[in-house]
Each structure stands twice: as C-alpha cells, then as structure tokens.
Amino acid sequence: MAAQFLFFLSLLLIQRFRFRIRLPMFNEKAAGNSGLFAFPFSRLWVCRLPTHCWLQRAERDGRHLSSRAKAGIVALEASLAYDFMTKLLVLSLLLTPSVLAQLPPGNEKGVSMGHLHLRVSDLDVHKKLWIDALGAKAVKLGRLEAYQFPGVQVLLSKGPPSGGTEGSVVDHLGFKVKNLEETKAKLTAAGAKVLSENPKVHQMFIELPDGIKVEFYENAMQSDPVVHDHIHFAVPQIDEQRAWYEKMFGAVPGMSGIFKAADVPGVNLRWRAADSKLPGTKGRGVDHIGFEVTNLEAFCKKLEAEGVKFDMPYRSFPQMGLSIAFLTDPWGVYIELTEGLAKMK
C-alpha cells in the first residue's frame, strides 16, 4: 500500500505542478511570492532545499539580490523539486510490481488473457520451475491456486498428460524475459531442457517436464523479470482461425514478424501453418487456455447465438466470486472463460 501511495502521489504532484516550473524569461513576477514560481517546492522536502537557504541567508545578512538572481534561484529550486518528484515516480514503479502483475482490462468485447492451465505429472517440479526459476507470484482464490505473471496466470492440475505441446494445435507458449542467460541458468538448474538457442535475436526454446515447449526471448528494457507474451497455434487454416478469434473474442489481427497474429489484451496469438489438422489440447501438457471476460453470462449467450457449442455451459460459484464456462474452438483448442479470476491475490 505504501508503494502504491507513492506512485499516485508522485503522479498527482507532477500533474499539478508540471506547468508551473517551466522557465520563461525572468521578471519581477517570477521572483515574487505569486505567479509562476509562487509554490514553495522546498516544502516537499523534510529538510528545505539549499536554494531556499541561500535566499534566507541573503535576506538575514542584508544583501540585496536582483530580481533576475532571485528568479534564477527559485527556478533552480523548482527544477530540483521536479527532479525529486520524477524520481519519486520511478521509485514507486520499482516498488509496485504487483500493480503491473494484474490481468489487463478487457477489450471492447470485455475479453482479456486470463490463464494457462497445464496438466502435469509432478506438481512440485512445476511449482519449482514457475515460482523459483521464473519468479511467479503464488495467488489464491478460495482453494484455487495460480502462479501469476504480468498478463497471465498459470494453473496446474496433477495427472499424466496425453502428450506435450509440439505436435498439437498449440505448438508452444511464449514469454519475454529481462535477462535470457539468467533465465536459462535458473530453468536448467530446475530440470528444464534447452531445445534450441538463437543468440543473434536473443531467443531460446525450452522444454519443461511433460513436453511443454516454451519460447523465451530477451527484452532488456522491460521492468519485470518475466512477462507473458504469446500463444503459438499450428493449424492448416490460419486465416479462418484468426478470423474466428476476431469475431468471437475481439482479437485484433496483425503481424508478429513473419507470423500472422492477433492481439487480445495480455496475449499475442500467433500462427504457423500445419500440413494437416493436429490433435486438440484437452488432456495434453497445455490442457486449455483461459480468457477473463466481463459480464460472462451475457457473453456466453452471445456466443451461443453465434452458434458456439459449450462443453460446459455458464456456471457460477458465488462463494468464490467466480464464474466459468468451457468450449472448444473448431480446431481443437480447449478454452475456459472465466469471470473473477482476476481477483486472485
């Protein structure tokens, strides 16, 4: 709470005073007790700024300072105070990763990325990978536990998967990391296997236990160590599947490098061509993907009106503040829709 207070206080201060500390031509008004530099920025400090002390000392010693000199000193004080507020904002951002780690707000249809649900043979091994190696934050909603990154939550179910990701309609998952070498060292120490590396573009593919393939690439400018990035599909009908996600979930079509893609808040959906239809996800290492939806009940009715058949129709759990529904897209991607998963903490 303290860090969030710093964040909003710094935003308020910068917004309130950013127009008052520009440096126009100095004049009598600028040096006086009213006008552009009227606000005593030194009051923001526990100990007053040296510039304020210079003015007080000159007055006490009976020295006369010209209007230009006074204006220059006050302008310097304003500049130092603005620098202080800017640093306060940066500090608050560094102290509030949990603010950035929440699920993003939905698009015009109320849809955002929600979760990735993995079916794994050993829960403890995967917990070590996601929490210790990748730095996920463990969050809960009732008895439901997830591992949270900026943009997504990862959920685990125990059970032997029928297969890994490669060779299925979801070829792999994708994350951005701040330091690729550090990530590789942590993952391999926790039992993951490096499949391939491309140092020129700071990219690598890792296989987690149970055949779950994950792409990692480096973005040294991001503030968080690990951020969710994409889901990579493999289907014969790329344009048709992309159009379906655009129609049903409001995905915005585009490109990601050489790949056709579509954006939903929190995830970039990407496609590569497959020679034939591949097995669906249900029961595999990535059992299903999840979208968080605002007003889920009404949304499900709209999907039904579009001809979507639900594997599990809308269901509400008031005691948890959670609503869910399950469907499978025409290419075999098992999808859970949720409302309330964003409340996990």
C-alpha positions in Angstrom: 0.0 0.0 0.0 2.8 2.4 0.8 4.4 1.9 -2.6 1.1 2.4 -4.4 0.6 5.6 -2.3 4.0 6.9 -3.5 3.0 6.1 -7.1 -0.2 8.0 -7.1 1.2 10.9 -5.0 4.0 11.4 -7.5 1.6 11.3 -10.4 -0.6 13.9 -8.7 2.4 16.2 -7.9 3.8 16.1 -11.4 0.4 16.7 -13.0 -0.4 19.5 -10.5 2.9 21.4 -10.9 4.4 20.5 -14.2 3.1 23.6 -15.9 4.3 25.8 -13.0 8.1 25.1 -13.3 8.8 25.9 -16.9 11.5 28.6 -17.3 10.3 31.6 -19.1 12.1 35.0 -19.3 12.7 36.0 -15.7 10.8 39.0 -14.5 9.6 40.6 -11.2 6.6 38.4 -11.0 8.7 35.2 -11.3 10.8 36.3 -8.3 8.0 37.4 -6.1 5.6 35.5 -3.8 2.9 35.0 -6.5 2.8 33.9 -10.1 4.6 31.2 -11.9 7.0 30.2 -9.1 4.7 31.0 -6.2 4.5 27.4 -4.9 7.3 26.8 -2.3 8.6 23.5 -3.7 11.0 23.2 -0.8 8.1 22.3 1.5 8.1 18.9 -0.3 11.3 18.1 1.4 11.9 17.0 5.0 14.8 19.4 5.0 14.5 22.5 2.8 16.4 22.8 -0.4 19.8 24.7 -0.4 18.3 27.3 -2.7 15.8 28.3 -0.1 18.5 28.6 2.4 20.5 30.9 0.1 17.6 33.3 -0.2 17.1 33.3 3.6 20.8 33.9 4.3 21.0 36.8 1.9 17.9 38.4 3.5 19.4 37.9 7.0 22.7 39.4 6.0 21.1 42.4 4.4 22.3 41.7 1.0 20.2 42.7 -2.0 19.6 40.3 -4.8 18.4 41.4 -8.1 15.1 40.2 -9.5 17.0 38.2 -12.1 19.1 36.5 -9.4 16.1 35.7 -7.2 14.2 34.3 -10.2 17.2 32.2 -11.1 17.5 30.7 -7.6 13.7 29.9 -7.5 13.9 28.4 -11.0 16.7 26.1 -9.8 14.6 25.2 -6.8 11.7 24.3 -9.0 13.9 22.2 -11.2 15.3 20.3 -8.3 11.8 19.7 -6.9 10.5 18.4 -10.3 13.5 16.1 -10.4 12.6 14.8 -6.9 9.0 14.2 -8.0 10.1 12.3 -11.1 12.5 10.1 -9.1 9.6 9.5 -6.6 7.5 8.2 -9.5 10.3 5.9 -10.7 10.9 4.6 -7.2 7.2 3.9 -6.7 7.1 2.0 -10.0 10.1 -0.1 -8.9 8.3 -0.9 -5.6 5.0 -1.8 -7.2 5.4 -4.8 -9.5 2.2 -6.3 -8.2 0.3 -3.4 -9.8 1.7 -4.4 -13.2 1.2 -8.1 -12.5 -2.6 -8.0 -12.5 -4.6 -9.2 -15.5 -5.1 -6.5 -18.1 -8.5 -4.8 -18.6 -10.7 -6.3 -21.4 -11.1 -5.2 -25.0 -14.3 -3.8 -26.5 -15.9 -7.2 -26.0 -14.7 -7.3 -22.4 -12.1 -10.1 -23.1 -8.5 -10.3 -21.9 -6.0 -13.0 -21.4 -6.7 -15.0 -18.2 -4.7 -18.2 -17.6 -2.8 -21.1 -19.0 -3.9 -24.4 -17.5 -1.2 -27.1 -17.5 -1.7 -30.9 -16.9 1.5 -32.1 -15.2 2.7 -35.4 -13.7 4.6 -33.7 -10.8 3.1 -30.6 -9.2 6.2 -29.9 -7.0 8.6 -30.0 -10.0 6.4 -27.5 -11.9 5.9 -25.2 -8.9 9.7 -25.0 -8.5 10.0 -24.1 -12.2 7.3 -21.4 -12.2 8.0 -19.9 -8.8 11.7 -20.4 -8.1 13.1 -20.3 -11.6 10.7 -17.9 -13.3 9.6 -15.8 -10.3 5.9 -16.2 -10.5 3.8 -14.9 -7.6 1.6 -17.5 -5.9 -2.0 -16.2 -5.7 -5.2 -17.8 -4.5 -9.0 -17.6 -4.8 -10.5 -19.8 -2.2 -8.7 -23.2 -2.6 -7.8 -22.4 -6.2 -4.0 -21.6 -6.6 -2.3 -20.0 -9.5 1.1 -18.6 -10.4 0.9 -15.0 -11.6 3.0 -13.1 -14.1 2.2 -9.7 -15.7 -0.6 -10.6 -18.2 -1.4 -14.2 -17.2 -1.9 -16.7 -14.5 -0.6 -20.3 -14.7 -2.7 -23.1 -13.1 -1.6 -26.7 -12.6 -3.6 -29.9 -12.5 -2.0 -33.2 -11.5 -2.2 -36.1 -13.9 -0.2 -37.7 -16.7 -0.7 -35.7 -19.9 -1.5 -37.5 -23.1 1.2 -35.6 -24.9 3.3 -32.4 -25.0 2.6 -29.2 -26.9 4.6 -29.9 -30.0 2.5 -31.9 -32.5 -0.7 -30.3 -31.2 -2.8 -27.3 -32.2 -0.9 -25.2 -29.5 2.7 -25.6 -30.6 4.2 -23.6 -27.8 3.8 -20.8 -25.2 5.9 -17.6 -25.2 7.3 -15.3 -22.5 9.6 -12.2 -22.6 12.4 -12.0 -20.1 14.7 -9.3 -18.9 17.8 -11.4 -18.9 17.9 -14.5 -21.1 21.1 -16.1 -19.8 19.9 -15.8 -16.2 16.6 -17.3 -17.1 18.3 -20.2 -18.9 20.5 -20.9 -15.9 17.6 -21.0 -13.5 15.4 -23.1 -15.7 18.1 -25.7 -16.5 19.0 -25.9 -12.8 15.3 -26.7 -12.1 15.2 -29.5 -14.6 14.1 -27.9 -17.9 15.9 -28.7 -21.2 17.2 -26.3 -23.8 15.8 -27.3 -27.2 17.4 -24.5 -29.3 19.0 -21.1 -29.0 19.4 -18.2 -31.4 21.8 -15.7 -29.8 21.5 -13.2 -32.7 17.9 -12.4 -31.8 18.2 -13.3 -28.0 15.8 -16.2 -28.2 15.6 -19.7 -27.0 13.2 -22.6 -26.8 12.9 -24.6 -23.6 11.1 -27.8 -22.9 9.6 -28.1 -19.4 8.8 -31.5 -18.0 5.8 -33.2 -19.6 6.8 -31.9 -23.0 5.6 -28.3 -22.6 7.5 -26.2 -25.0 8.1 -22.5 -24.2 9.8 -19.8 -26.2 11.7 -17.1 -24.3 13.2 -14.0 -25.8 15.0 -11.1 -24.2 13.7 -7.6 -23.7 16.3 -5.9 -21.5 14.1 -2.7 -21.3 11.2 -4.3 -19.5 10.8 -3.7 -15.8 9.6 -7.1 -14.8 11.8 -10.2 -15.0 9.3 -12.3 -16.8 6.2 -11.1 -18.8 3.6 -13.2 -20.7 3.8 -12.7 -24.5 2.2 -15.2 -26.8 0.5 -18.5 -27.7 1.6 -20.0 -30.9 -1.0 -22.1 -32.8 -0.3 -24.6 -35.6 -3.3 -25.1 -38.0 -3.9 -25.6 -41.7 -6.4 -22.8 -41.9 -4.6 -19.8 -40.4 -6.9 -17.1 -41.8 -10.1 -18.9 -40.8 -8.9 -19.5 -37.2 -7.7 -15.9 -36.8 -11.0 -14.6 -38.2 -12.8 -16.8 -35.7 -10.9 -15.3 -32.7 -11.5 -11.9 -34.1 -15.3 -12.5 -34.3 -15.7 -14.3 -31.1 -13.2 -12.6 -28.8 -12.4 -9.3 -30.4 -8.8 -10.2 -31.3 -7.2 -7.5 -33.4 -5.4 -9.0 -36.5 -1.9 -8.1 -37.3 1.6 -9.5 -37.8 4.3 -10.6 -35.4 7.5 -10.7 -37.5 6.8 -13.2 -40.3 3.8 -14.7 -38.5 0.2 -13.8 -38.8 -1.1 -12.8 -35.4 -4.0 -11.2 -33.5 -3.9 -9.3 -30.2 -6.1 -9.8 -27.1 -5.1 -7.7 -24.1 -2.4 -9.7 -22.3 -1.5 -12.0 -25.2 -0.4 -12.1 -28.8 -2.0 -15.0 -30.7 0.3 -16.3 -33.4 0.0 -18.9 -36.2 2.2 -21.1 -38.2 0.9 -23.4 -40.9 0.4 -27.1 -40.3 0.1 -29.7 -43.1 -3.0 -31.2 -41.6 -5.3 -30.8 -38.6 -3.4 -31.6 -35.4 -4.7 -33.1 -32.1 -6.5 -30.7 -29.8 -5.2 -29.6 -26.4 -7.6 -31.3 -23.9 -5.7 -33.8 -21.8 -2.2 -32.6 -23.1 0.5 -30.6 -21.3 -1.3 -27.4 -22.1 -4.8 -28.6 -21.4 -6.5 -25.4 -22.1 -6.1 -21.6 -22.4 -8.3 -19.2 -20.5 -9.8 -15.8 -21.2 -11.1 -13.5 -18.5 -14.5 -11.9 -19.5 -16.5 -9.1 -18.2 -20.2 -10.0 -17.7 -19.6 -13.6 -18.7 -23.2 -14.8 -18.6 -24.3 -12.3 -21.2 -21.1 -13.0 -23.2 -21.9 -16.7 -23.3 -25.4 -16.1 -24.6 -23.9 -14.0 -27.4 -21.5 -16.8 -28.3 -24.4 -19.3 -28.3 -26.3 -17.0 -30.7 -23.2 -17.2 -33.0 -23.5 -21.0 -33.0 -20.9 -21.8 -30.4 -21.5 -25.1 -28.6 -20.3 -25.2 -24.9 -18.6 -28.2 -23.4 -19.7 -26.8 -20.1 -22.3 -24.0 -20.1 -22.1 -20.9 -17.9 -21.8 -21.8 -14.2 -21.4 -19.5 -11.2 -19.7 -20.1 -7.9 -20.9 -17.2 -5.7 -19.0 -18.4 -2.7 -15.7 -17.9 -4.6 -16.9 -14.9 -6.7 -16.1 -16.9 -9.8 -18.0 -17.8 -13.0 -16.8 -20.2 -15.7 -17.7 -21.8 -19.0 -15.8 -24.2 -21.3 -15.8 -24.6 -25.1 -13.6 -26.0 -27.8 -12.7 -23.9 -30.9 -13.2 -25.6 -34.4 -9.5 -26.5 -34.5 -9.4 -28.3 -31.1 -8.2 -25.6 -28.7 -9.9 -26.2 -25.4 -10.9 -22.8 -23.9 -12.1 -21.8 -20.4 -13.9 -18.5 -20.0 -13.8 -17.0 -16.5 -15.1 -14.0 -14.6 -13.5 -13.3 -11.3 -10.1 -15.0 -11.8 -8.5 -11.5 -11.8 -9.4 -11.2 -8.1 -6.8 -13.8 -7.2 -4.3 -12.4 -4.7 
